[in-house]
Amino acid sequence: MAEKVQKVGVKRESGYLYFIDKQGDVSRASMARGGKKSGKPSKVKKIGLKKEKGHLYFVDKDGDVSRSVMSRGGKTKSKKG
């Protein structure tokens, strides 16, 4: 389950991928479609978010920043012998 970290209120446009960049700001890049390369990312809003390890940060459907705990692990590889 995701928890809201910060209310930003970004208005989302179709055709763009919204994400939290390395500086902790909301950025967007145009989505690649049919062999066309994606565009250069541009900043939408500066918020300076400090990220914690073990969490995935994203822009939710309301245009706010949310996070959820990353599930690490999975199946262990078996040795063939």
MARKE-202876 format. One record per residue: x, y, z negated of N, C-alpha, C in turn. Coordinates in steps of 0.001 Angstrom, whole numbers, padded with zeros to 6 digits, always signed. Each point is the difference from the previous one (the first is absolute). Layout:
N
XYZXYZXYZ ...
//
This chain:
81
+000839-001175+000000-000839+001175+000000+000886+001241+000000 -000370+000973+000783+000797+001222+000132-000452+001048-001011 +000955+000815-000402-000313+001114-000895+000408+001304+000676 -000833+001037-000173+000303+001312+000566+001119+000641-000797 +000993+000513+000723+001140+000632-000651-000158+001513+000021 -000405+000539+001171-000115+001445+000128-001066+000339+001039 -000842+000970-000327-001009+000468+000958+000653+000989+000947 -000091-000297+001304+000628+000837+001013-001055+000543+000949 -000960-000838+000391-001082+000428+000874+000426+000234+001436 +000845-000876+000535+000457+000117+001387-001134-000422+000938 -000284+000843+000991-000999-000347+001019+000700-000835+001059 -000444-001247+000172+000657-000922+000913-000572+000119+001407 +000884-000036+000990-000389+000008+001406+000250-001385+000576 -000820-000416+000948+000200-001307+000614+001220+000052+000908 +000675-001142+000129+001187-000086+000830+001297+000275-000742 -000080+000246-001311+001188+000274-000798+000110-000985-001155 +001230-000323-000365+000294-000844-001144+000499+000903-001125 -000677-000012-001143+000351+000847-001138+000750-000828-001040 +001073+000565-000549+000829-000726-000957+000710+000974-000933 +000621-000561-001061+000783+000783-000945+001464-000179+000407 +000688+001092+000328+001381-000099+000472+000986-000098-001158 +001297-000042+000316+001036-000188-001019+000086+001158-000984 -000405+001186+000418+000022+001155-000895-001235+000059-000897 -000962-000916+000190-001204-000030-000817-001089+000914+000521 +000069+000384+001280-001003+000862+000617-000872-000821+000949 -001189+000517+000323-000895-000672+000938+000424+000389+001413 +000261-001016+000834+000395+000225+001384-000903-000804+000917 +000092+000312+001307-000766-000771+000971+000817-000139+001280 -000283-001092+000736+000626-000245+001290-001072-000553+000918 +000086+000313+001283-000999-000529+000924+000229-001495+000177 -001086-000758+000110+000090-001449+000095+000417-000420+001402 +000799-001057+000070+000419-000548+001285-001156-000796+000598 -000303+000256+001250-001098-000680+000690+000447-000451+001377 -000175-001287+000303+000238-000521+001336+001379+000264+000564 +001048-000259-000763+001361+000194+000470+000508+001420-000143 -000866+000930-000357+000405+001388-000212+000638+000116-001383 +001141+000643-000081+000716+000145-001267-000753+000947-000936 +000208-000214-001298-000634+000890-000979+000754+001324-000054 -000663+001034-000460+000592+001329-000060+000878+000204-001215 +000680+001126-000030+000854+000362-001125-000888+000386-001181 +000329-000479-001215-000821+000343-001159+000020+001499-000309 -001141+000501-000468-000090+001401-000417-000652+000062-001376 +000432+000943-000824-000539+000149-001353-001385+000621+000061 -000915-000553-000788-001357+000519-000089-000133+000862-001251 +000491-000516-001138-000100+000715-001265+001191-000349-000889 +000619+001010-000593+001115-000222-000922-000556-000173-001406 +000313-001168-000608-000462-000242-001364+001145-000409-000921 +001116-000470+000539+001164-000362-000814-000265-001108-000996 -000658-001061+000436-000370-001121-000864+001223-000818-000391 +000105-000358-001267+001066-000882-000476-000539-001418+000013 +000640-000877+000783-000469-001383+000131+000632-000888-001058 -000786-000977-000475+000501-001006-000939+000268-001283+000765 +001005-000742-000445+000315-001270+000643-001129-000997-000245 -000243-000855+001003-000999-001051-000142-001402+000429+000371 -000168+001222+000533-001309+000485+000401+000012+000383+001478 -001121-000179+000666-000187+000395+001387-000867+001251+000004 +000504+001079+000580-000714+001276+000046-000596+000202+001379 -001244+000492+000077-000679+000201+001273-001027+001113-000110 -000479+000474+001151-001062+001005+000060-001302-000766+000156 -000916+000135-000964-001254-000765+000032-001033+000659+000915 -001195-000586+000061-001033+000484+000922-000534+001379-000360 +000194+000432-001251-000422+001340-000418+001056+001058+000313 +001170-000434+000473+001091+000928+000289+000858+000304-001213 -000110-000831-001034+000788+000175-001221+001097-001059-000052 +001005+000215-000834+001098-000949-000145-000381-001028-001058 +000115-001279+000372-000287-001097-000916+001180-000956-000013 +000004-000896-000980+001045-001008-000067-000571-001315-000493 +000677-001081+000356-000351-001316-000511+001291-000762-000272 -000083-000983-000857+001169-000792-000364+000334-000923+001159 +001284-000020+000373+000433-000887+001079+000101-001416-000530 -000486-000931+000789+000138-001404-000385+001274-000528+000633 +000930-000339-000813+001284-000532+000475+000030-001486-000288 +000692-000732+000853+000124-001429-000228-000473-000757+001213 -000854-000947-000211-000474-000845+001081+000473-001419-000201 -000093-000783+001075+000431-001400-000085+001513-000084+000018 +000517-000912-000788+001435-000248+000029+000284-000970+001131 +001137+000166+000633+000365-000870+001110+000479-001337-000550 -000457-001074+000618+000431-001317-000428+001258-000387+000769 +000878-000727-000666+001240-000441+000645-000274-001247+000835 +000493+000031+001229-000135-001194+000855+001226-000864-000215 -000238-001259-000105+001163-000824-000260-000201-001430+000274 
//
